[in-house]
Amino acid sequence: MKDFVISVNNIVLYVSLAVIWLIALTAMFTSGFLPALGIFVGGTLVWCIVSGFWFVQSATYEELRKLNSNKS
């Protein structure tokens, strides 16, 4: 079950990055270059922080699972 949750959350993370970039692209034509650049940089930075925490957590889970399977 945890593997399924990890794969779904990874998909959600990348879809959210695509949405952030689409919003920045739309803002470029509606608001101008600087607001769009702010959305792009700020949104990507927030996404990197969130996904970094998520990937560390999921990698930790994978390592713990390997350790537990070796003990048995």
N, C-alpha and C positions, 0 to 999 in steps of 0.2 A: 504493500500500500504506500509506503514511504517513497519508493522509487517512482510510482505514478505521480505522487504529489510533486516530487522534484522535477520531473519532466514537464508537468503542466505549468509549474511556476517558472521554469526556464522559458517556455513558450510565451507566457504572459509578459515576462520581462522584455523579451525582444519585440513583441508586438507593441508594448508601451514605448519602447525607444523609437519605433517606426512612427507612432502617433505623435511623439514629441517633435520629430523631424518634419512631419507633415504640417503640424501646427506652425512650426518656424517657417516653413516654405510658404504657407498661406499668409502668415504675418508679413513676409517680405513684400508681397504684392498689395496688402491692405494697409499696413502700418508704416512700412519703410524698412530700410536695411538695418539700422541700429537696433530697433526693438526686436526684429527677427533674429539678429545675431545674439542678443541677450537671451532670448528664449532658447535658441539652439545651444549656446554655451552653458547657460544655467540649467536647462533641462537635462542636457547630457551629463553634466557634473553630478547632479542629484541622482540620475540613473546609475552612474558609475558607483556612487557611494552605496546605494541600495543594493545593486547587483553584486557588489563586492562582498557585502555582508552575507548576502544569500549564497553566493558561491563558496565562501569560506565555510558557512554552516553545512552546506550539502557535501563539501569535500571532507569535512570532519566526520560527518555521518558515514561516508563511504570508508574512511580509514578505520573508524570504530567497528564497522561491520566486518572488515577484513580481519581485524585483530580478534574479534569474537569468533569468527569462523575458524581461525587457526588454533584457538584454544581447545575446541571441541574434538 
